[in-house]
Structures are given as structure tokens and as C-alpha cells.
Amino acid sequence: MTYVSVNSWVKRYKDFGIDGLQTLPGRKPLLNKEIDKESILRAVKAHRQRLQTAKVEWEEQSGKTISISTLKSFLKVLTDDIKE
């Protein structure tokens, strides 16, 4: 435990009581399977050997910015869906 974490919990408890210690919602995902799947697959198919190029092309079209590791993780999730 760090002092920062404990101090944050104490502040939340003082401000909101026991309800302030509820787990806060996490960050929303950057990519959505229903919305982004087709456009990402299209970009990857167009640049099969150059994932970085596919990422840049998709970012220009979608207006979103993601890291290459986020793209790889998303593609892995799509692959896992196909295996099931």
C-alpha cells in the first residue's frame, strides 16, 4: 500500500462516507467490437505485413488514436472470438 492510496481512501470517506469507498468504474475501452471491428479489419487486410501502417490509416479514418499494443490486443480478442 502506498500513502497516496490510503490518503485517497480517507479523503473519499470524509467527503462521501462509506459510499465513497465503493470501487469506482474503470476507464472505458478505446475500441468497441461492434463499432470498430470492420474498419480495423479492413485496414489490416489492406496492409497485412505492416501493422503500423494499418494503424495509422485506421486512425486517420476514425479520428481515434491508439497504441500499437492496443491494436494488437484488440486483434487478439477478435482472434479469440473466432476460435470459440
Sequence and secondary structure as in RCSB ss.txt:
>XXXX:A:sequence
MTYVSVNSWVKRYKDFGIDGLQTLPGRKPLLNKEIDKESILRAVKAHRQRLQTAKVEWEEQSGKTISISTLKSFL
KVLTDDIKE
>XXXX:A:secstr
  HHHHHHHHHHHHHHGGGGGS       S  HHHHHHHHHHHHHHTTT HHHHHHHHHHHH     HHHHHHHH
HHHHHHHH 
